[in-house]
Amino acid sequence: MGCGLTIRHARLRWLPIVLAASALIVSSIDACRAQCVEFSDRASQLELDTFVKSPSSLLERLRNDKEKLRFRLATYIATNPSVLPSVQTLISASTSTDRSAIGAALRIAEGRCTSTKPDAARKIRDFAQRVGDLNVQAGYSAAGEDASGVQAQSQDKSPAQPSRGGALLDGEFKTKLANPFKPVPLPN
């Protein structure tokens, strides 16, 4: 009788642990599905949590650097498009020049998501159209024009040889290790 009671208590003690582990696995699977970019290009969960809790903290950290604001925010959105409500809060707290950079970030994130997660790209595009702020929409349109100009230029030129020195590092500031298993492009 004493042994059966101990087993039941042991099962009850492990039940919350098993349930918590299951919840973590399910939530990590959902987070992986939401991301449009490869692991090396994603923002950390800590950065995302900080942004969601206090969107204006991004403006404070990247004060007067619109280029960094564009690319950092685009990384957040492409990592997890569910941060869009926080982007709305960020728009409310920002200046007109910041809003233009936010619009560009939305366009960049949409471009990153188009091939891997078309539903996320559509969600970002719909969000940008609903915002109703002229500065955001101007930045969004300008980033689209820049991207189409870059695509036209890249189609005109023959593919250049990749630089050998930077092949080991990747990311926005070349601070992340590149994927050593990435297929090497074959010459034509």
TAFENCOR-V343397 format. One line per field, one symbol per residue. phi: phi as a letter, one per 30 degrees, with the letter a starting at -180 (. if undefined). A space follows every 10 residues. Layout:
# TAFENCOR-V343397
phi: ???
This chain:
# TAFENCOR-V343397
phi: .ddddddddd ddddeddddd dddddddddd dddddccded cddddddddd dddbeddddd dceibdddee dddddeddda dddeeddddd ddccdddddd dddddddddd ddcedcbedd dddddddddd eicddddddd dddddddddd dddddddddd dddddcddcb jdchccdddd cddddddd
